[in-house]
Amino acid sequence: MKKHIIVIAGDGIGQEVTAVGKQVLELIADKYNHEFTFDTALIGHAAIEATGNPLPDETVTKSKASDAILFGAVGHPKYDNDPSAKVRPEQGLLGIRKALGLYANLRPIKLFDELLSASSIKAEILQGADILFFRELTGDVYFGEKGRSDDRNTAYDTMIYSRYEIERIAVKAFDAAMTRRKKLCSVDKANVLESSRLWREVVQEIAPRYPEVEVEHQFIDAAAMLLIKDPKRFDVVLTGNLFGDILTDEASQIAGSMGMLASASVGDTTGLYEPIHGSAHDITGKGIANPLASVLSVALMLDISFGLKTEAEEVVSAVDAVLKAGFRTRDIADKSTPSENVLGTQQMGDEILRQLKG
């Protein structure tokens, strides 16, 4: 199989973790006689520094011509406390999602038994939890009309959805539910928000097409509570952009660390695969970032964009084997982890590669 992959490392630890992800792709290609070619592109703060634009035209052109994108992270501390900044790294990420039509964000929350103790939630509540989130990516308040009053003392952001936007991601979520436990929970705030009433209406219209799928509707506040109280009740969770942003970060604590969670942003063409963590400038350059979410994002790429399920499963199995062997990065280590088993970014990557080589 021949595939062309763009590596958009972005900012902060994105540079470090995508390097490991690329190494995994190269090894898989060699082992299974695939031909993966690579190119790079700029986004976020790195792109602003180089071009003045968080999403250069060249990045969009290269991305559209690729078969998949291995993505790192965007963000920089200099923008965090400057709300007046007109050009921001995050505009690059929102822009590429829009440019490529990446309307569905898939975030699997699957626990490795060896990391149950890494979460602050009791192990007996967590064990067996396996959730797949479908977060809509190109609508909602992030893309609705926004602004300030003339006196700058009033601000607004418009939560907006169209029927087609809801329908296309709902269909993907229902299709996924049919391959899993056939349960779907749609999360909204239909008791207050008109956009959520449309959301629920569309989901209810689609549900009869999938009579085998058990559907429930939860308000966002109730869903946030139940996610911590009883995560095993959820199978596929379908929700909008804002609510999905919040719920999936909450769910990262079920897995014990953001450093363990992969994601796929897909539409009808090129898919983008990234860890859900941010640029983490407090540890950038120290060689201690957890690369496992990037490695697991590679597994999603192999499965979803390339249809290479055997190769994808082997990557996940390699991660599992390394954890079973007792190796940890700092974010997932605990007091019982021997100091010699606490590895840096590339060291952890090397253990993954060793497992894959057999």
C-alpha positions, -999 to 999 in steps of 0.1 A, spaced: 0 0 0 13 35 -9 2 64 13 14 100 17 14 114 52 19 150 63 34 155 97 23 188 112 40 188 146 29 223 156 40 237 189 56 227 222 57 189 228 39 183 195 74 183 180 86 156 203 56 132 203 50 133 166 86 122 160 78 90 179 46 86 160 64 89 127 89 63 138 61 38 144 46 45 110 80 39 94 85 6 112 50 -6 103 56 3 66 89 -16 66 74 -46 84 43 -50 62 59 -38 29 39 -6 27 53 25 12 46 56 34 61 89 22 63 119 45 63 157 43 60 184 69 41 217 73 37 245 98 7 255 120 0 275 151 27 296 169 55 280 148 37 292 116 30 327 131 67 331 139 77 319 104 50 335 82 27 357 104 -2 333 96 -13 304 120 -24 284 89 -3 291 59 -18 284 24 10 259 18 -1 238 49 -37 236 35 -24 227 0 -1 199 13 -28 186 37 -54 184 9 -30 164 -12 -22 139 15 -38 106 26 -36 115 63 -22 140 87 -2 132 119 -8 162 141 10 174 172 -4 204 192 -9 241 189 -5 269 215 20 291 232 20 308 267 25 343 252 -11 343 239 -28 328 270 -30 361 289 -35 384 259 -71 382 250 -66 412 226 -43 392 203 -59 391 169 -37 363 155 -36 332 177 -22 297 173 -56 280 178 -69 297 147 -47 274 127 -63 243 142 -98 256 137 -89 267 102 -75 234 91 -106 216 104 -128 239 83 -106 238 52 -106 200 52 -142 195 62 -132 176 94 -166 177 110 -163 146 132 -139 142 161 -136 106 174 -121 101 208 -119 66 221 -116 63 259 -103 28 265 -86 19 297 -54 -2 300 -58 -23 332 -22 -14 342 -32 23 345 -63 20 366 -44 33 395 -33 64 375 -69 78 377 -83 95 408 -115 74 403 -119 41 421 -106 12 400 -138 -8 404 -158 20 389 -134 23 359 -126 -12 350 -143 -22 318 -151 13 306 -149 17 269 -164 48 254 -162 63 219 -170 100 217 -183 117 185 -178 154 189 -190 177 161 -161 199 150 -171 226 126 -202 242 141 -213 256 175 -201 286 193 -165 282 180 -177 291 145 -209 311 151 -210 349 149 -191 366 177 -183 401 187 -182 430 212 -204 460 217 -190 494 208 -181 501 244 -164 467 246 -184 459 278 -207 433 262 -196 402 243 -214 375 225 -208 341 208 -236 325 188 -242 288 192 -254 277 158 -262 244 141 -278 235 108 -297 202 102 -272 188 78 -243 193 103 -261 174 129 -273 146 106 -239 138 91 -221 133 124 -251 115 139 -250 89 111 -213 83 117 -221 78 154 -250 54 148 -229 34 123 -201 31 149 -226 20 176 -237 -8 153 -201 -22 154 -199 -19 192 -225 -25 220 -253 -8 201 -259 19 226 -258 56 218 -261 86 242 -268 120 226 -258 149 249 -274 183 246 -291 211 266 -325 209 249 -343 222 280 -326 256 275 -310 260 241 -329 262 208 -298 248 189 -300 217 212 -337 213 205 -328 210 168 -300 186 177 -323 163 196 -350 165 169 -325 154 142 -311 126 163 -346 114 170 -354 114 133 -323 93 125 -328 68 153 -355 47 135 -330 39 108 -310 19 134 -337 -1 153 -310 -22 170 -293 8 186 -306 18 221 -307 56 222 -308 78 252 -306 116 256 -288 133 284 -284 170 293 -248 181 294 -248 186 331 -262 152 339 -239 135 314 -208 152 330 -219 138 364 -227 103 350 -194 101 332 -176 101 366 -202 82 385 -208 53 361 -185 55 330 -193 19 321 -229 29 312 -217 47 281 -208 31 247 -210 58 219 -215 94 230 -227 119 204 -225 156 211 -218 191 198 -185 210 196 -185 229 230 -200 201 251 -177 176 234 -147 197 242 -155 197 279 -167 160 282 -137 145 264 -112 164 286 -132 152 316 -130 117 302 -92 120 299 -91 116 337 -109 83 335 -79 71 315 -56 87 341 -38 111 318 -43 132 287 -10 117 275 -28 84 269 -57 96 247 -57 96 209 -82 112 185 -92 113 149 -108 142 131 -125 130 99 -148 141 73 -152 128 38 -116 131 26 -83 134 45 -83 125 82 -62 142 109 -49 122 138 -37 138 170 -32 133 208 -58 153 227 -32 170 250 -20 205 244 14 219 236 25 217 273 52 244 272 61 237 308 78 205 298 87 213 262 123 204 254 128 183 285 122 150 268 97 138 293 64 141 274 43 110 270 43 99 233 17 71 238 -13 92 227 6 100 194 13 63 190 -23 54 196 -33 82 171 -11 64 145 -32 32 153 -64 52 145 -48 64 113 -39 29 102 -74 17 109 -97 45 99 -79 62 69 -59 32 56 -81 2 66 -51 -16 80 -68 -32 110 -41 -58 117 -14 -32 117 -35 -9 140 -42 -37 164 -5 -45 166 4 -9 175 -22 -10 203 -9 -44 215 26 -29 216 15 -1 239 -3 -26 261 28 -48 262 51 -19 272 27 -9 300 24 -46 312 62 -46 313 60 -18 339 74 11 318 59 45 324 64 82 315 62 106 345 26 115 340 14 79 344 40 67 370 31 63 406 50 57 438 53 20 431 70 25 397 108 18 399 128 49 390 145 29 362 111 22 346 102 59 344 112 67 308 116 98 287 98 105 254 122 88 231 129 60 255 92 51 257 92 53 219 121 29 217 102 4 239 73 6 216 95 0 185 112 -29 203 78 -46 208 68 -40 172 100 -55 159 93 -86 180 
